[in-house]
Structure formats: structure tokens, C-alpha cells
Amino acid sequence: MDISYNKIGKHACEYISEILKDDKTELLSLNIAGNFIGDKNFSEICVGISKNSSLLKLNASANELGKISSVILGTILRYDKKLKYLDVSKNYFNDDIIKNLLKGLISNSNLESLILNENNLSNASLKNFETTLSVNSTMKEIFLERNLFSNSSSSKFLSIFYKNCNIELISLIGNKLEFEFADAMIQNEKKLPVKILNKADYLAQRMKNDENINFHEYF
């Protein structure tokens, strides 16, 4: 179900929640991006998500979500056994707030792709990422594009890769990274169980594997 950029309000969120609670609908994907619904209305939708047994993909980007939403999502992820893809880009999940969501991922055993683009995340958040990913064993892709990571974060990213061999991709396009960061990563590439790809190569690989992708999610 795609209702992105439709200016939905309280009543629509309540209706969506009721749909999610009804397992007869077997809803697999929900895109509510760009509705700027805020924490309160998103909390209503999350009530439905917590009682849903089929949803595999949630896009809640650009919804002015903050600490309350991060805490709720962290709680859902702690117990969720179905969701594989979560996009919460362009919200207010800064270094301090993102830790609530990441705590839930420590015990999560299903999520594979996490999209956190444009959330003003910086090197200060990497300690929480490292703690979570040293335990989580299912995460494969993390998108951290257009945040505030700098060259000094290379050692932390390398540490994350070393501690979690299941990660296949971390996308850092549009951060404050220069040649020094790339050199540090490339020099260690042969020692890491991960390939360093640009976005075009990543999409080509997904297409080659005959996977169903929506290009707007990656551009």
C-alpha cells in the first residue's frame, strides 16, 4: 500500500492502523513517506504494526519523527519477527535519538535493510551502531547517505565490519568524507568480508540477481 505524499492526518492514520491489525488483508508493504505526520500519529500506526503478522516493508521517511517514534520503533523491532526493510530517512533521528531504535535491533532477528539517510547522524552515533551490530546477525544493508560522518570515522566503520561479517553494504554517499577515508577503507578491503561498491554497481548487482527493487528508494 503506497500512500506517500498525500497529506494524511489523524483519521487516516487510525484507519491505517485498523487495516494493519486485520491479518486478512495480508499487507506486505506500507509506504507513508512524505506525510509529515509527526510522533503522535505515527504512534497510532505503530499500534497496528505491532499487531500485524505480514508486513515485510515499511517506508516512514520524511514524517517529522523524533524521540517518541524512535523509542516505539525500537520496542517493535525488539520483538518483531517479520519486518525486513525499514526506511526512516529525513526524520529527526540524530545521534542521541537513534540509540533508541538501535537498542531494539540488538535482539532483532529479521531486519535486513535499514535506511537512515539525511538524519544529521555523525561520528558520535557510531558507538551505538557498533554495539548493536556486534550482536545483531541479520542486518545486511545500512544506508547512511547525506549525514555528517567525517574521515575520522573510518576506524569505527572498519571495526563494525570486523565484528559483523553479515553486513554486505554500508552506503555513505553524500557525507563529509574525502580521499583519506576511501584510502583507509580500500587498504583494508582484502581483510574484510565485504565488497566496497558504488551505487551504480550496487543497483546493477541487484538487477542481475533478479530482485524486485524500486529505484526511487535509492536515489
KEMARVEX-638596 format. One record per residue (C-alpha): residue number from 0; residue in three letters; chain; x negated, y, z negated. Coordinates in Angstrom, 2 decimals, always signed. Layout:
REM residues N
+-----+------+------+---------+---------+---------+
! pos ! code ! unit !       X !       Y !       Z !
+-----+------+------+---------+---------+---------+
! NUM !  Ala !    A !       X !       Y !       Z !
...
+-----+------+------+---------+---------+---------+
REM end
This chain:
REM residues 219
+-----+------+------+---------+---------+---------+
! pos ! code ! unit !       X !       Y !       Z !
+-----+------+------+---------+---------+---------+
!   0 !  Met !    A !   +0.00 !   +0.00 !   +0.00 !
!   1 !  Asp !    A !   -1.50 !   +3.31 !   +1.13 !
!   2 !  Ile !    A !   +0.00 !   +6.49 !   -0.34 !
!   3 !  Ser !    A !   -3.16 !   +8.57 !   -0.28 !
!   4 !  Tyr !    A !   -3.00 !  +12.38 !   +0.03 !
!   5 !  Asn !    A !   +0.77 !  +12.55 !   -0.44 !
!   6 !  Lys !    A !   +1.02 !  +14.88 !   -3.46 !
!   7 !  Ile !    A !   +2.75 !  +12.23 !   -5.56 !
!   8 !  Gly !    A !   +3.90 !  +13.18 !   -9.06 !
!   9 !  Lys !    A !   +5.12 !  +11.67 !  -12.32 !
!  10 !  His !    A !   +8.17 !   +9.83 !  -10.95 !
!  11 !  Ala !    A !   +6.22 !   +8.33 !   -8.07 !
!  12 !  Cys !    A !   +3.55 !   +7.08 !  -10.49 !
!  13 !  Glu !    A !   +6.23 !   +5.47 !  -12.66 !
!  14 !  Tyr !    A !   +7.70 !   +3.79 !   -9.58 !
!  15 !  Ile !    A !   +4.26 !   +2.51 !   -8.51 !
!  16 !  Ser !    A !   +3.77 !   +1.10 !  -11.99 !
!  17 !  Glu !    A !   +7.05 !   -0.82 !  -11.73 !
!  18 !  Ile !    A !   +6.04 !   -2.23 !   -8.35 !
!  19 !  Leu !    A !   +2.73 !   -3.40 !   -9.81 !
!  20 !  Lys !    A !   +4.50 !   -5.13 !  -12.70 !
!  21 !  Asp !    A !   +6.62 !   -7.15 !  -10.27 !
!  22 !  Asp !    A !   +4.48 !  -10.10 !   -9.20 !
!  23 !  Lys !    A !   +6.97 !  -10.99 !   -6.49 !
!  24 !  Thr !    A !   +5.52 !   -8.16 !   -4.37 !
!  25 !  Glu !    A !   +2.04 !   -9.74 !   -4.46 !
!  26 !  Leu !    A !   +0.42 !   -6.34 !   -3.85 !
!  27 !  Leu !    A !   -3.22 !   -6.83 !   -2.82 !
!  28 !  Ser !    A !   -4.39 !   -3.25 !   -2.20 !
!  29 !  Leu !    A !   -3.42 !   +0.15 !   -3.61 !
!  30 !  Asn !    A !   -4.77 !   +3.44 !   -2.24 !
!  31 !  Ile !    A !   -3.72 !   +6.52 !   -4.24 !
!  32 !  Ala !    A !   -6.71 !   +8.67 !   -3.25 !
!  33 !  Gly !    A !   -6.40 !  +12.43 !   -2.97 !
!  34 !  Asn !    A !   -3.24 !  +12.92 !   -5.01 !
!  35 !  Phe !    A !   -4.89 !  +14.77 !   -7.93 !
!  36 !  Ile !    A !   -2.52 !  +13.10 !  -10.37 !
!  37 !  Gly !    A !   -4.68 !  +13.52 !  -13.50 !
!  38 !  Asp !    A !   -5.21 !  +11.28 !  -16.51 !
!  39 !  Lys !    A !   -1.61 !  +11.16 !  -17.74 !
!  40 !  Asn !    A !   -0.02 !   +9.99 !  -14.51 !
!  41 !  Phe !    A !   -2.88 !   +7.63 !  -13.75 !
!  42 !  Ser !    A !   -2.40 !   +6.08 !  -17.19 !
!  43 !  Glu !    A !   +1.15 !   +5.21 !  -16.16 !
!  44 !  Ile !    A !   -0.11 !   +3.44 !  -13.05 !
!  45 !  Cys !    A !   -2.70 !   +1.60 !  -15.13 !
!  46 !  Val !    A !   +0.08 !   +0.09 !  -17.26 !
!  47 !  Gly !    A !   +1.29 !   -1.62 !  -14.10 !
!  48 !  Ile !    A !   -2.23 !   -2.63 !  -13.06 !
!  49 !  Ser !    A !   -2.86 !   -4.26 !  -16.44 !
!  50 !  Lys !    A !   +0.22 !   -6.46 !  -15.95 !
!  51 !  Asn !    A !   -0.40 !   -7.23 !  -12.27 !
!  52 !  Ser !    A !   -1.85 !  -10.58 !  -11.18 !
!  53 !  Ser !    A !   -2.56 !  -10.00 !   -7.47 !
!  54 !  Leu !    A !   -4.26 !   -6.59 !   -6.94 !
!  55 !  Leu !    A !   -7.72 !   -7.00 !   -5.42 !
!  56 !  Lys !    A !   -8.50 !   -3.44 !   -4.35 !
!  57 !  Leu !    A !   -7.89 !   -0.04 !   -5.95 !
!  58 !  Asn !    A !   -8.84 !   +3.34 !   -4.50 !
!  59 !  Ala !    A !   -8.21 !   +6.14 !   -7.01 !
!  60 !  Ser !    A !  -10.70 !   +8.68 !   -5.67 !
!  61 !  Ala !    A !  -10.05 !  +12.44 !   -5.81 !
!  62 !  Asn !    A !   -7.45 !  +12.34 !   -8.56 !
!  63 !  Glu !    A !   -8.98 !  +14.60 !  -11.24 !
!  64 !  Leu !    A !   -9.55 !  +11.63 !  -13.53 !
!  65 !  Gly !    A !  -11.59 !  +12.15 !  -16.70 !
!  66 !  Lys !    A !  -12.41 !  +10.54 !  -20.04 !
!  67 !  Ile !    A !   -8.99 !   +9.03 !  -20.72 !
!  68 !  Ser !    A !   -8.93 !   +7.31 !  -17.32 !
!  69 !  Ser !    A !  -12.49 !   +6.06 !  -17.80 !
!  70 !  Val !    A !  -11.56 !   +4.53 !  -21.17 !
!  71 !  Ile !    A !   -8.43 !   +2.89 !  -19.73 !
!  72 !  Leu !    A !  -10.26 !   +1.52 !  -16.69 !
!  73 !  Gly !    A !  -12.98 !   +0.18 !  -18.98 !
!  74 !  Thr !    A !  -10.33 !   -1.66 !  -21.00 !
!  75 !  Ile !    A !   -8.67 !   -3.07 !  -17.87 !
!  76 !  Leu !    A !  -11.99 !   -4.25 !  -16.44 !
!  77 !  Arg !    A !  -12.91 !   -5.94 !  -19.70 !
!  78 !  Tyr !    A !  -10.04 !   -8.41 !  -19.26 !
!  79 !  Asp !    A !   -9.28 !   -8.26 !  -15.52 !
!  80 !  Lys !    A !   -9.87 !  -11.45 !  -13.52 !
!  81 !  Lys !    A !   -8.74 !  -10.31 !  -10.06 !
!  82 !  Leu !    A !   -9.89 !   -6.81 !   -9.00 !
!  83 !  Lys !    A !  -12.83 !   -6.98 !   -6.59 !
!  84 !  Tyr !    A !  -13.08 !   -3.39 !   -5.30 !
!  85 !  Leu !    A !  -12.76 !   -0.14 !   -7.26 !
!  86 !  Asp !    A !  -13.24 !   +3.36 !   -5.85 !
!  87 !  Val !    A !  -13.14 !   +6.24 !   -8.34 !
!  88 !  Ser !    A !  -15.21 !   +8.72 !   -6.34 !
!  89 !  Lys !    A !  -14.70 !  +12.51 !   -6.54 !
!  90 !  Asn !    A !  -13.40 !  +12.48 !  -10.10 !
!  91 !  Tyr !    A !  -14.82 !  +13.82 !  -13.38 !
!  92 !  Phe !    A !  -16.81 !  +10.72 !  -14.38 !
!  93 !  Asn !    A !  -20.05 !  +12.44 !  -15.41 !
!  94 !  Asp !    A !  -22.97 !  +10.92 !  -17.36 !
!  95 !  Asp !    A !  -21.11 !  +10.94 !  -20.66 !
!  96 !  Ile !    A !  -17.73 !   +9.78 !  -19.37 !
!  97 !  Ile !    A !  -18.88 !   +7.00 !  -17.06 !
!  98 !  Lys !    A !  -20.18 !   +4.94 !  -20.00 !
!  99 !  Asn !    A !  -16.59 !   +4.11 !  -20.99 !
! 100 !  Leu !    A !  -15.94 !   +2.43 !  -17.65 !
! 101 !  Leu !    A !  -19.32 !   +0.70 !  -17.64 !
! 102 !  Lys !    A !  -18.71 !   -0.84 !  -21.06 !
! 103 !  Gly !    A !  -15.74 !   -2.69 !  -19.62 !
! 104 !  Leu !    A !  -17.88 !   -4.07 !  -16.81 !
! 105 !  Ile !    A !  -20.21 !   -5.81 !  -19.26 !
! 106 !  Ser !    A !  -17.71 !   -8.63 !  -19.73 !
! 107 !  Asn !    A !  -16.03 !   -8.36 !  -16.31 !
! 108 !  Ser !    A !  -16.44 !  -11.45 !  -14.14 !
! 109 !  Asn !    A !  -14.82 !  -10.48 !  -10.85 !
! 110 !  Leu !    A !  -15.52 !   -6.93 !   -9.60 !
! 111 !  Glu !    A !  -17.93 !   -6.92 !   -6.65 !
! 112 !  Ser !    A !  -17.87 !   -3.35 !   -5.31 !
! 113 !  Leu !    A !  -17.89 !   -0.14 !   -7.38 !
! 114 !  Ile !    A !  -17.69 !   +3.24 !   -5.62 !
! 115 !  Leu !    A !  -18.76 !   +6.24 !   -7.72 !
! 116 !  Asn !    A !  -19.62 !   +8.84 !   -5.10 !
! 117 !  Glu !    A !  -19.52 !  +12.56 !   -5.97 !
! 118 !  Asn !    A !  -19.12 !  +12.32 !   -9.74 !
! 119 !  Asn !    A !  -22.07 !  +14.51 !  -10.82 !
! 120 !  Leu !    A !  -23.92 !  +11.48 !  -12.15 !
! 121 !  Ser !    A !  -27.62 !  +11.98 !  -12.88 !
! 122 !  Asn !    A !  -30.64 !  +10.05 !  -14.18 !
! 123 !  Ala !    A !  -29.16 !  +10.32 !  -17.69 !
! 124 !  Ser !    A !  -26.47 !   +7.77 !  -16.78 !
! 125 !  Leu !    A !  -28.92 !   +5.08 !  -15.67 !
! 126 !  Lys !    A !  -29.49 !   +3.71 !  -19.16 !
! 127 !  Asn !    A !  -25.80 !   +2.78 !  -19.30 !
! 128 !  Phe !    A !  -25.95 !   +1.27 !  -15.81 !
! 129 !  Glu !    A !  -28.98 !   -0.76 !  -16.79 !
! 130 !  Thr !    A !  -27.31 !   -2.06 !  -19.97 !
! 131 !  Thr !    A !  -24.18 !   -3.09 !  -18.10 !
! 132 !  Leu !    A !  -25.90 !   -4.66 !  -15.11 !
! 133 !  Ser !    A !  -28.36 !   -6.62 !  -17.23 !
! 134 !  Val !    A !  -25.31 !   -8.62 !  -18.37 !
! 135 !  Asn !    A !  -22.79 !   -8.38 !  -15.51 !
! 136 !  Ser !    A !  -23.30 !  -11.19 !  -12.99 !
! 137 !  Thr !    A !  -20.72 !  -10.48 !  -10.25 !
! 138 !  Met !    A !  -21.45 !   -6.93 !   -9.08 !
! 139 !  Lys !    A !  -22.84 !   -6.88 !   -5.54 !
! 140 !  Glu !    A !  -22.43 !   -3.31 !   -4.30 !
! 141 !  Ile !    A !  -22.69 !   +0.05 !   -6.06 !
! 142 !  Phe !    A !  -22.16 !   +3.30 !   -4.19 !
! 143 !  Leu !    A !  -23.63 !   +6.36 !   -5.91 !
! 144 !  Glu !    A !  -23.69 !   +8.74 !   -2.97 !
! 145 !  Arg !    A !  -23.84 !  +12.54 !   -3.30 !
! 146 !  Asn !    A !  -24.56 !  +12.57 !   -7.02 !
! 147 !  Leu !    A !  -27.55 !  +14.15 !   -8.80 !
! 148 !  Phe !    A !  -30.17 !  +11.39 !   -9.00 !
! 149 !  Ser !    A !  -33.78 !  +12.51 !   -8.53 !
! 150 !  Asn !    A !  -37.16 !  +10.96 !   -7.71 !
! 151 !  Ser !    A !  -37.88 !  +10.16 !  -11.36 !
! 152 !  Ser !    A !  -35.01 !   +7.63 !  -11.32 !
! 153 !  Ser !    A !  -36.91 !   +5.14 !   -9.15 !
! 154 !  Ser !    A !  -38.32 !   +3.15 !  -12.08 !
! 155 !  Lys !    A !  -34.84 !   +2.77 !  -13.60 !
! 156 !  Phe !    A !  -33.35 !   +1.58 !  -10.32 !
! 157 !  Leu !    A !  -36.18 !   -0.92 !   -9.94 !
! 158 !  Ser !    A !  -35.54 !   -2.14 !  -13.48 !
! 159 !  Ile !    A !  -31.87 !   -2.63 !  -12.65 !
! 160 !  Phe !    A !  -32.75 !   -4.70 !   -9.59 !
! 161 !  Tyr !    A !  -35.17 !   -6.84 !  -11.56 !
! 162 !  Lys !    A !  -32.62 !   -7.54 !  -14.30 !
! 163 !  Asn !    A !  -29.72 !   -8.27 !  -11.96 !
! 164 !  Cys !    A !  -30.56 !  -10.43 !   -8.96 !
! 165 !  Asn !    A !  -26.91 !  -10.47 !   -7.78 !
! 166 !  Ile !    A !  -26.96 !   -6.85 !   -6.61 !
! 167 !  Glu !    A !  -27.25 !   -6.63 !   -2.85 !
! 168 !  Leu !    A !  -26.79 !   -2.89 !   -2.32 !
! 169 !  Ile !    A !  -27.07 !   +0.40 !   -4.16 !
! 170 !  Ser !    A !  -26.29 !   +3.34 !   -1.88 !
! 171 !  Leu !    A !  -27.92 !   +6.65 !   -2.86 !
! 172 !  Ile !    A !  -27.24 !   +8.74 !   +0.23 !
! 173 !  Gly !    A !  -26.99 !  +12.48 !   -0.48 !
! 174 !  Asn !    A !  -28.82 !  +12.59 !   -3.82 !
! 175 !  Lys !    A !  -31.85 !  +14.70 !   -4.78 !
! 176 !  Leu !    A !  -34.28 !  +12.06 !   -3.53 !
! 177 !  Glu !    A !  -37.42 !  +12.70 !   -1.50 !
! 178 !  Phe !    A !  -40.18 !  +10.62 !   +0.09 !
! 179 !  Glu !    A !  -41.69 !   +9.72 !   -3.28 !
! 180 !  Phe !    A !  -38.57 !   +7.78 !   -4.24 !
! 181 !  Ala !    A !  -38.42 !   +5.96 !   -0.91 !
! 182 !  Asp !    A !  -42.11 !   +5.06 !   -1.13 !
! 183 !  Ala !    A !  -41.70 !   +3.64 !   -4.64 !
! 184 !  Met !    A !  -38.74 !   +1.51 !   -3.57 !
! 185 !  Ile !    A !  -40.31 !   +0.29 !   -0.33 !
! 186 !  Gln !    A !  -43.56 !   -0.63 !   -2.06 !
! 187 !  Asn !    A !  -41.60 !   -2.89 !   -4.38 !
! 188 !  Glu !    A !  -39.22 !   -4.26 !   -1.76 !
! 189 !  Lys !    A !  -41.11 !   -7.52 !   -1.27 !
! 190 !  Lys !    A !  -40.90 !   -8.20 !   -5.00 !
! 191 !  Leu !    A !  -37.17 !   -7.57 !   -5.19 !
! 192 !  Pro !    A !  -34.29 !   -9.93 !   -4.37 !
! 193 !  Val !    A !  -32.57 !   -7.16 !   -2.39 !
! 194 !  Lys !    A !  -32.81 !   -5.51 !   +1.02 !
! 195 !  Ile !    A !  -33.14 !   -1.75 !   +1.44 !
! 196 !  Leu !    A !  -30.68 !   -0.73 !   +4.18 !
! 197 !  Asn !    A !  -29.40 !   +2.49 !   +5.64 !
! 198 !  Lys !    A !  -25.64 !   +2.97 !   +6.02 !
! 199 !  Ala !    A !  -25.54 !   +2.09 !   +9.74 !
! 200 !  Asp !    A !  -27.34 !   -1.19 !   +9.15 !
! 201 !  Tyr !    A !  -25.03 !   -2.00 !   +6.25 !
! 202 !  Leu !    A !  -21.89 !   -1.48 !   +8.34 !
! 203 !  Ala !    A !  -23.39 !   -3.48 !  +11.22 !
! 204 !  Gln !    A !  -24.08 !   -6.32 !   +8.83 !
! 205 !  Arg !    A !  -20.51 !   -6.26 !   +7.51 !
! 206 !  Met !    A !  -19.15 !   -6.35 !  +11.07 !
! 207 !  Lys !    A !  -21.46 !   -9.21 !  +12.01 !
! 208 !  Asn !    A !  -20.11 !  -11.19 !   +9.07 !
! 209 !  Asp !    A !  -16.62 !  -10.60 !  +10.48 !
! 210 !  Glu !    A !  -15.41 !   -8.90 !   +7.30 !
! 211 !  Asn !    A !  -12.35 !   -6.67 !   +7.19 !
! 212 !  Ile !    A !  -13.64 !   -3.17 !   +6.41 !
! 213 !  Asn !    A !  -12.11 !   +0.29 !   +6.59 !
! 214 !  Phe !    A !  -14.68 !   +2.72 !   +7.92 !
! 215 !  His !    A !  -13.19 !   +5.73 !   +6.11 !
! 216 !  Glu !    A !  -14.31 !   +4.18 !   +2.83 !
! 217 !  Tyr !    A !  -17.96 !   +4.56 !   +3.76 !
! 218 !  Phe !    A !  -18.07 !   +7.95 !   +5.48 !
+-----+------+------+---------+---------+---------+
REM end
